Amino acid sequence: MGTLLIQARRAWLGRGRVLDDPAVVLDGGRIRWVGPARHAGAADQEVEGDWFLMPGPVDHHVHLGLSDPRAVLRGGVTAVRDLGWPPEDIFPLVDAASGPGFEGPAVAACGPMITGRGGYPSRASWAPAGTALEVEGTEEAVAAVERVVAQDPAAIKVTLNAEAGPTLTDDELVAIVDTAHRLARRVTCHVQGAGQTERALGAGVDELAHAPWTERLSEAMIAGLARSTTIVGTLDIHSYGRSTPELEVAQDNLRRFRAAGGRILYGTDLGNGPIPPGLHAQEARHLAACGLSNEEVLLAMTAHELVDDGRGDLIGLRADPLDDPAALRDPPLVVRSGRIRRLDR
């Protein structure tokens, strides 16, 4: 593949680190060197543009079976985490995405969503058979986690959607969380309906797959979540560019969670309605409206920095997202695993 040299106008390398006139040298899918362009040596391939460089973004909540992986990558997302799809379909895609010829983002996945008998998403029109893994009783709950963990998931996904059917009992939920933790897996949870966030927190889940939108959480709940739980935003699924009561509740909860010191991740729930593949600037603007600084928005959507021997995933933007998250729209340069996957002059 040879070495690749990229020169740009400016770069955000990671927390608190901005570099003017940067150069990045990539080799073998990794970053060989990052620094001022004047110190860069020659490379086998060289490209230069009036770009703002940043590490490749991660969408922490997608359903890739409802989108086009190539469009996701060309839209500027170099890695995704799929939070619910039949295991016989999604885990082979995880393996395929690790190959050099895959035209899409790197993929991590949780496999099926563990739910109560008849619970969400077992009846959802969007979910193919196998998306829901229904359990009844603690023995089935434990066995379900062990079955999924055997396929090396990124996390265990559970659902507590009281508005769409039966939910797991408290005993089943605790058994799932305890088993996942025993097997060194985090648990992410879809909460929907009054009291479901409280149940998730009480059982010890590690993450909420959406910012809660069906009820305004108490200050005590917010404080408890901020101490122990990460939240993936997915705010625009309540908006699609409009102001709605659901968006207002979700943003209020997320705003107070962030003020309490909670950790927020960027995620779009791609596949849910007209969410575009790739970077979604509207989701970034929603996060900024919750009190995140523009750099915090970038931190929420990146999992690595532009550093020597770092991952060879980066994008180039037309404008500076540290000035305005709207700059995250439609990046002209996308590099994954050290290879240019999009280059618009």
N, C-alpha and C positions, 0 to 999 in steps of 0.2 A: 504493500500500500504506500510506503514511503512517508516522508515527513510533510506536514502541512503547516504553513505559516499564515496566520491571519493578523492583519493590522487594522486598527480602527481608530475612531476619534476619542473614545472614552470607554472605560469598563468599570463595572461594579464587580469586584472580585469576591466579595463576601462581607460579613458584618463590619461596617466602619471602614471599608477599604475601597477607595475609588482611585483609578489611575488614568491620567490623561495620556494620549498617544500610546496606547498599549500594543503589545504584540503577544500572541499565543502560538507556541509551537507544539504541534501534536504529532505523536508517533505511536503506532501500534494500538490505537484506541485510547491512549492516555495522553495527558499533558506532559510534555517534556520540560517546557520552560514557559514562564510568564514574566513579563517585565516591560520596561520602556522599549519602544520600537527601535530606537537608535542603537540598542545593544543586541538586537536580534541578528542571528546569523542567517545564512542562506538555507533554503529548504527545497525539497523536490517540487512542491506546489506552493504557490504564493498567491494570496488574494488580499485585496485592500478595499476598504469602503468607509463611507461616512457613517459608521455604525456605533451604537452603544452596545457593548458586549456584556453579557451576564451568564451565569451558569444556567444549564438547561433546566427548565421548569418541570415540576412534578404535579400532576393532577391526582390528588389523594382519594378521589371518589369518582369512578367511572363504571359504566357497564359497556365494555368494549364490543360485546356482541351486538349492540344496537348502534354502532358507529363504524367508521372506516378507519382502520389503523393508519393508513397512509395519510389521510387527511389530518388526523390528529398530530402526526409528526410534522408534516408540512406547515401546520398551524402553529408550531412552536413549542409543543409539549414533547419532551424527550423521554419521559417516563410516566407511567400511570400505575395506579393500584385499582384493580377491579374488585368491587365490593358486592359481588353477587351474580353468579352465573353457573350453569351446570358444570360439574367438575370434569366430565368427560370431554367437554369442549374447551374450557378455559385453561386447564393445566397444560395440555399440549401446546396451546398458544404461548404460554409462559416460556416453555422450552424453545419453541420456534423463534421467539423474540430475542433470545440470547445469541442467535446465529448472525453472522455478518451480513447475510443477504436479506434479512427481514426488513421490509419497508414499513416500518412503524416504530412506535416508542418501545423502550424496555417495559416489560409487563411483570408486575407482581399481582397476586390474586388471593382472595380468601376462599374461593370455591362457592359452595352453597350457603344460604342463610339458614341457620338453625332456628326453628320456630316451633310453637305448640301445634298440636294436631288441629288442622284446619286453619292455622294462622297465616298471616301475611309472610311471604307473597304467594302462598299456595294457590290462591284464587285470582291473582292479578293477571290481567290480560297481556301485560308486557313480558311476563316471566315464563320462559320455556319450562317444560317439565324437568325437574331436577334442580331448579334454582332454589326451591325451598326444600329443606331437610327437616321433616316433621318428626317430633319426638313426643312420647307420652311416658312420664315417670322419670325418676332420676337415673335408673339404669340405662335407659335408652339415651338420655341426655349425655351421660358419660361416654357411652359407646359412640355416639355421633361425633363428639369432639375427637376421640381417638381415631376414628375413621378419617376425618378430614385432615388431622395433623399428619397422618401417614403419607399424605400427598404434598407435604411441605408448603402449607399456605403462608401468606404474608401475615395473616391474622385470622382469628375466628370471628365470624359475623353472626350476631343474633338479632332478632327483631322483637320489639315490644310495641306493636301497633294495635292499640285497643280500638281504633276507629275502623279497622278492616277485618276484624275477626278475633278469635280466641288468642290469648297470649300465653307464654310460658308461665308456669306457676313459680312462686318464689323459690321453692326447693329445686325445681328444674334449672332455673336461672343460676342459682348459686352453684349447683353441680357443674354446669357448663363453665362458669368462670373459674372455679377452683381447679377443674381438670385442665383447662387451657393454661392456667398459670403453672400448674405442676409440670406441664409439658413445654414450658417456656414459650408460650404464645400469648400475645395480647388479644384482648377482646374489644371489638368495635360493635356498637349497638345502634340500631334504628329505633328511636323513641318517638311515639306519636300517641297523643291522648293524655288526658289528665292523670297525673300521678306516675306516669311511666318513667320520666327522668329520675324521680326519687327512687324508684325501684332499681333502676340501672346503677345509680350511685351507691345504693345500699348493698348491692351484690358485688361491687368492686370492679365494674367494667372499666377499661382503660381509656376508652374513646367513645364519643358520640359521633355517629356518621353524618349527622346534620345538626346545625344549630337548632335547638328546640323552638318550635313555632306555634304549638297548639295551646300554650299557656305561658303566662309570665311567671318566671321562677322567683321564689323568695330570695332575699339576700342571703339567708343561711344556706340555701341550695347552691347559689352561685359561689359562695365561699368554699363549700365542700367540693364542688366540681373543680374549682381553680386549683385546689390542693392536689388533686389526684387524677384528673381526667383531661384529655385533649379533646378539642371540638373541631370538626371539619365544617367549614362554613356552609357551602351549597346554598347561598342566599338567593341567587337569581332564579331558582326553580319556583320561588314564590312571587316573582316579579316579571321576568322577561321584559325588563325595561320600564315597568309600571310600578307605582306605589300601591301596595295592598296591605290589608290588616295583618296577613301572615308575615309579610316581610318586616313590618314594623315591630311585631312581637319578637321575631328571630333576631333582628338587629338590636333591639333593646336588651335581650338576654346576652347576646354576644358582646355588646358594648360593656355591660357590667362585668361579665366574665373576664374580658381583657383588662379592665381597670383593677380587678382583683388579682391579676397576675397570671391568668390562665393562658395556656398555649393554644394557638389557633393555627390550623392548616388550611391551605387553599385546596378546594375541591369543588367540582361543578355538578356532580351527578349526571355526567354526560350520558345521553340516551333518554333522559327525562325531558320530554318536550323539545322545544327548539333551541336547546343549548348547542352552540356551535362547536365543532371539533377544533382542537387546538386551544391556544390561549384565549381566555374570555375576559376582556378588559372590563366589562360590566361587573363581573364577579369581583374583580380587584377593586373597583370603585366602591362596591358595597362594603368590602372589608375596610377600606379607608374611612367610610362613613361611620364605622363602628369604633373609630378612634385609633386605628393602627396608623403609624407613620408610613410614609411611602416605602422606606427601607424595611419596615416590619412586614409590609405586604410582600416584598420580594423574599424575605426570609420565610414567610409562610408557604411560598411556592417553590423553594429550592431545598435540596438535601445535600448539596456539596458546594465547595468553593472552587474558584479558578486558582489553583495552586500547582506547583511542580508535583508531578506524579499523581495528579488528581484525575478524576473521570473526564474523558474527552467529549463531554456534552456541553454545548453552549449555543446561545442564539445571539443574533445581532438585530437591534431595533433601530428604527428611523429617528427616534427621539429618546429623551432621558426619562425613564420611569420614576426616577427619584424626584423629578419635578412634577410629573403627572402620570398616574397609572394608565391613562388612556393610551400612552405610548406602547403598551403591551399588545396592542392590536396588530395582527398580520405581520410578523417579523420577516424581513427579506432574507435573512441568513439563518439557517438551522444546521447544526453539526451534531451528529450522534455517533458515539464510539469512534471519534476521530475522523469521520467521513462527512463531507458536505452532502446534506440531503435536500437542501433548498438554497438557491442563490439567485436572487433577483437583482439585477443591476439597475 
